[in-house]
Amino acid sequence: MSEPVRRTLSVLEFFAGSPGEAFTQAQIADACGISGATLHRIIKTLEDGGYIFRDSSKRCRCNLVFRKLIGLPPEYFEALAKVVSSIVRETKQSCEAIVVRGNEFEWYHKEEHAELSVQIRARTGYRRGMNELDSLSRLYLSGLGWAEVERRFDVDAFYRTGIRHELVASAEARRIVEAADPQGVEYDIEGNRRIVRRFATSVRGPHGEWLHILSIAEAAYPLTDEAGHVQKNIAILNKGRQDLERYARQLSEIPHAAQ
């Protein structure tokens, strides 16, 4: 990465870390380790593009939503692709890495086994809300805590996963969310209304920060050995999560990875 690009990105990341706040150029230069003259050129370019504006006090405010979906170095994504491929080979199903954009899930990376008899609709780039209380929503919302869920969502608009679109009262939605384990594996044996069954676990960064969901997706056919199937998929996801979290910690200890 060239030095001018790195400096510009550092300014944008600085604003992303304090959304809605305004700063003097001196504050920005000090936080980003950039000289005043260099910062002036960066700010002028961003102002000309409408990405930064000045308020009545002449402080700089950002007019851009800018953040990494997964805040780790590029080496992590190579490891993620390997883990996903390994899970696909072991399960002969689909494996997904799902990130959060605001109040929606986005399918960030997906791979499916070549011999699947039923294709899973969700593809890379697919987005959906969190109102359906399936394994994905329960996993993420339980990690937020109910107070934050109430602040960010219409808690009367949640519905059960399954064939029927059955709305649940806010008290029942809270019970369902709080019964989930944000550090464990959530799953829906009967599948959702598209007859897709998912097993899902959350992957965390070196400081416990949310990174993404790791999910096994499969057609919700009846199982001859339900308990054995569940335990197998839980073990596979736990291993994948542990491998990724271990690698994320290793990357955080490499000086260049923190830049």
Steps between C-alpha positions, in 0.01 A plus 500: 500500500641841405565750777250764373224239486590368846483852646162571340361171629629579848301827495182323387546227762547768765161650412343154485609441860307805622188531283314830519781685678688807373875564526755769438772428247754502783306225681482288185868548416604405853278190511613378157868590534490721191663841454274802481593576140432143385170486686393833346540350150305185599218703659481730196466198266231342719316833530502546124343155463233573763633233738587752772339836580561771759241605753442854633800465732721402201546151642507209259209256482479186292229454236586136436433162660837330492608188683642157433244223509764280663774705661794266444797485258465327160675186627191424707280467192730235355461303824122553491477362145699192605277435803185539289635257239595252769149510650344450155716192441419356841125564497436476123268800551528879472712715730449875540676795659239765582575857610277769650415824319294718731191293582549254214704189428713487187638179354869588476642167382333175403604164360282199431575139428497410131254213548223682689155377399334821626660840441487756782353829377731735693807597298797729567362854527150385605354711781208448738363647821503350848126485573485124442622346825702224338841379613676799339280764664494331839877473499562865416217657701585303815850647486361855483291469815129576513539870586695556179252286303216724622694811400579381147201287398121497494461226759138437397610401148694183585364165384580134555704310248321216323234443237253755644574872524387514865555833675594481867436750778799700620513307828520169313758641259710601800470151648610342171795736458621473857479119489763496223870462576701770315820301559358165389338342195137578413298285259146434372434131439171559316652772284350830387210561264730434205575158656862595573662386825793702634754436773674824595770628732655845546868563434663764722814706458805513727330745737163324504355722227238365260644389163246281321281189514627164380209287380422158356192513275317190383160387375278421802433137413398262784801352678542133586746585780406851608713507817807369318456749214463791741807406700708451185412844360554669838846343523587606144392860557672523838826385342464747213425785740793411726741479203389841371512669840845355565624634168344842566689518831825406326448773240438760769845424644676575167598871486405555134159338553390774737557775244 
